[in-house]
Amino acid sequence: MFKVYVHSDSYGSDFWRSELPAKHLKVDGVELELKTSFDCKYDNDYNAYWFNRVPNPHFFPILYKLKAAGKKLLVSLDDDIWNVPAHNPAKSEFGPGTMLHMELMLDWADHILVTNEHLARQTKRPQKCTVLPNLIDTSLY
């Protein structure tokens, strides 16, 4: 059994970013386990670790150890965090420190899941990217 840790926070948007894709990605021989906490202890129970956007900086020492142990790291992105307009309240979340962490995570990632080709190009690592269309039903809005 290939076990994948899927980090999901408690925000409603993570239903679309983690839980719904995880349901669609179920295949025989792969177990996806959604968790809302990552306690930063060395947990060798999983073959791969999947994070949305930028993981908490406190996760990086353990992610480094996991990567060194041969574990697979996956990152998924559904927003262009490199070009958040100055007027957007979320702009402050993507300052230089956060973006350095994002670049490091993208470097470490074995694979990157994005929602469109534009994001694949923005990562500057399109060879690592797979485009999975956004699962949000826009007809609801």
N, C-alpha and C positions, 0 to 999 in steps of 0.2 A: 504494500500500500504506500503510495506517494502522498505524504501529508503536507498541506499548505496552510500556514498561518495567514489569515486575512485580517489586517488591522482595520477596525471600524470604530469610529468615534460615536458619540451619542447624538450628533447633529442629524437633523432630518435629511440633509443632503447625502449623508453616507448610505442611506437606503438606495439611492441611485448610483452612488460611486462604488459600493462594496456588495451590499446584500443582493440586489437584483442581478448584477453581473455574475456573482457567485452561483446563483441559482441556474443561470444559463450555461455556466461552464462545468456543470457536473458531468463527469465521465467515469466509466468503470475504472477502478484502480487508483482514483484520485480522491482524497478526502480534503474538503475545504472547511476549515474551522474558523468562523468569525469570532473575534475577540475584541472587546472594547478597552482592554488594558494591555499594556506591554510593560512588565515590571522591571525591565532592564537587568534581569538575571540571565545568565547563559542558559538558554533552553535549547537543547539539542534534539528535541522531540520532532521537529519538522524538517522536511527536505527543502522547503522554500518559504520565503517570507514576502508578503505582498503589502505594500503601503500605497496610500493615496497621497498625492502631492508631496510635501516636505515632512518627513518624520520629525518628531520632537528632537531637538539637539541632544537631549540626554540619552537618546537611543543609540547614538553613533558609536560609542565604545563597544557596545554589545553587537551592533551590526558589523563592525569591523571584525570581531572575533568569529561571528557566524560566517562571514565571507571567507575568512582565513581557513575555516574548517570545511570549506567547500559547499556551503549552503547556497542556494539560489536566492537572489533578491529581485523582486519585481516592483516596479513603480507604475502607477497609473496617473494620468493627467487628463483633465477635461476642461481646463481653463488656460488661457495664454497668460501665465503669471509674469512673463518677461515684459509685457506691454500693458500693464494695468494703467488706465488713465489717471492723471493726478487728481481729478475730481471724484474718483471712485473711493468710497470709504475703506475699501479693502486694500488700497495702495500701501497703507502703513504696515500691513502684514508681510509685505514682500520687499523689505529693505535689503541692503547689501549683505547683512549676515545671513538672512534667510536664503537669499539667492546663492550664496556660497555653499550653504548646506544642500541646496537643491542640486547644484552642479556636482558636488561630491556624491550625492546619492545616485545621480544619473551616471556618473563614472562607474560606481560600484554595481549598478543594476546589470543583471544578466539580460533583462528584457524590460521594455517600456511599452505600456499600453496607452494609446492615445485615442481620442475620439474623431480626429480628422488629420488629413495630410499636413495642414498648416502647423499643427502642434508637433508632428513628427519632424518637420523642418526646424521648428523653434528649439527643439532639444539639442540640435547640432549632432545628433546621433541617430539619424534615420535608419541606419542598418540594424539598430537594436529595437526598432519600433514595429508594432502591429497596430493597425487602425481597427478599432472596434467601435462601430457607430454608437452614438449616444442613445441610451434606452429611455430617455425622458419622452413621454408622449406629449409633444408640443400642441396637439389638438386640445389639450385640457386647459391651455392658457390663452 
